[in-house]
Amino acid sequence: MVFNWFRRQFNRSESPAPSPAPEPQPEQQEQAEPEQTEEAVDYLAWAKAAYQNIQQQEQQEVEPSSEVEEKAEELEADVTPEETEPAVVPETVVEPSETEPVVESATESEPEPPSESEPEPVMETEPEPEPVVESEPEPTPAPVSFLERAKAERGARLEELKEKAVEAPEPEEKRRSPAPQELDEDFLWSAEVLAKQGRRPDEVSLEEINWLQQLRQGLGKTRRGLINQLKAVVGQGPLNEDAILEVESLLLQADVGVEATDRIIEQLQAKLREESLPPEQAIAYLKQLLCDILDYPGGKAYDTTFAPEQDVLNIWMLTGVNGVGKTTTIGKLAHLANKSDYQCLIGAADTFRAAAVEQVKVWGERTGTDVIANPGKNTDPAAVVYDAITAAQSRNVDLLLVDTAGRLQNKKNLMDELSKIRRIIDKKAPDAKVESLLVLDATLGQNGLRQAQVFAEVAQLSGVVLTKLDGTAKGGVALAVSQQLGLPIRFIGAGEGIEDLRPFSSYEFVEALISG
Ligand SMILES: Nc1nc2c(ncn2[C@@H]2O[C@H](COP(=O)(O)OP(=O)(O)OP(=O)(O)O)[C@@H](O)[C@H]2O)c(=O)[nH]1
């Protein structure tokens, strides 16, 4: 049984697992409008049924027969170390030239915006000491020339990057694996959010519940810093001048941005003048306002389901400044696609940085996705894209994910490169469904939007992936993205783990922000 994560439903040809519990179900099981079913559904009963169903699913999937279990235990001893090791990637094939800029750490937490004048860091600034022949404990021949030394350093650096790329997600995966131990408050909250969207208790998985909890936890800082206070003010009735100022400063602090803030205040004020709403209804109205901003970016209506189209090659180009989580996003998207039964391929077209290719390969290994890369020096990213499309076409791939360079020396280079890639795509795959997704780091708040502006000018952007929503008090930037950039948010990342990225749902986002 395959759950399509993009469409948030089981694939049509397959029927969902039979419901184990004859508990009451929501009256409206079809695409119900959020909130409409509120009174009709007994959420506790719904949550219990979902809980029971998940436990049964987990038992079926996780509990092996005693024979298999023994074998698994035997194997575990051998397999565990491998699992904790970073995925093995082929020998480094990319040999950047001496002139090619060397990468900063993949785990760099404070990426800088693209700068026209800023020089890229050069190899000589690498912090690692040069290998000294005398102290080398390994009997390997010591590198003698500058090039050999540089190669060795680069190899060590890449190994470090590979380790980092797989180390971080692990605790998340471990945390997620067990079935829920109790029907706790977190579970009840997630169940209610799903039930209110018309979902059936026999159709939800533990992963969905876990994701909602992750989102809710991730947005905790924004919620505590902003929304709780906002709720208190809005719940008091008509907004007087002081209340307006307070709401305004709360929204701006959460990086909601001036435009979206003005819009929220205007509409709230108008509504509260019109009728005096009890606090609960005022909050419901506020939620609706936020959903509207997110669902109609730039005033335009977008299809809220964002999934690879059937029977056509889908090409998703990922753009964004280094460090925002582009590579990680590609890995997570490949994982999501594979899980949802799409045939996926990755094109490593960030040839500007050698390590970027290696990082993508690590994610390819990790997710079982082939990566098309060019092993030559200073390769043309458009040529990589050409090869990737050829491979995708011959392999009947559904989704080709293309990694692109984030920081070229200047805007013109970036523009030239992205438009060349686009030309190749249009020529080589004229029927493909192309999406250009900008990856934005939520922790950068409004600064991230300034970067976005540059990309919006050079790439034909069609959507945004908002990463690092976990642990930031700037979750309000999602509203600024919709309002200021006029682009729909397609995916959100709330953690470093492979599972920590999901299609964006304005309803779930706003619930996690306000009612979480
Ligand atoms: N907390 C958190 N960290 C994230 C998220 N997405 C990515 N990261 C981390 O952000 C760091 C940078 O991610 P990358 O995927 O390497 O970013 P990039 O944009 O490809 O940058 P370069 O590797 O420099 O090209 C890594 O440490 C990731 O684990 C997220 O949603 N939450």
The ligand as a Gaussian input file, in Angstrom:
#p B3LYP/6-31G(d) Opt

LIG

0 1
 N       17.250000      22.670000      11.497000
 C       17.183000      22.473000      10.173000
 N       18.315000      22.366000       9.480000
 C       18.223000      22.168000       8.151000
 C       16.987000      22.092000       7.475000
 N       17.247000      21.903000       6.151000
 C       18.587000      21.861000       6.027000
 N       19.188000      22.025000       7.224000
 C       20.617000      22.073000       7.526000
 O       21.187000      23.209000       6.915000
 C       22.544000      22.956000       6.596000
 C       22.814000      23.360000       5.149000
 O       22.058000      22.487000       4.330000
 P       22.516000      22.128000       2.835000
 O       21.472000      21.259000       2.280000
 O       23.912000      21.671000       2.786000
 O       22.416000      23.563000       2.193000
 P       22.736000      24.020000       0.712000
 O       21.787000      25.094000       0.412000
 O       22.796000      22.867000      -0.205000
 O       24.133000      24.668000       0.926000
 P       25.533000      24.225000       0.369000
 O       25.718000      22.808000       0.834000
 O       26.478000      25.171000       1.004000
 O       25.399000      24.361000      -1.096000
 C       22.769000      21.477000       6.884000
 O       23.375000      21.358000       8.142000
 C       21.375000      20.897000       6.939000
 O       21.287000      19.769000       7.764000
 C       15.794000      22.226000       8.251000
 O       14.643000      22.193000       7.775000
 N       15.960000      22.407000       9.600000

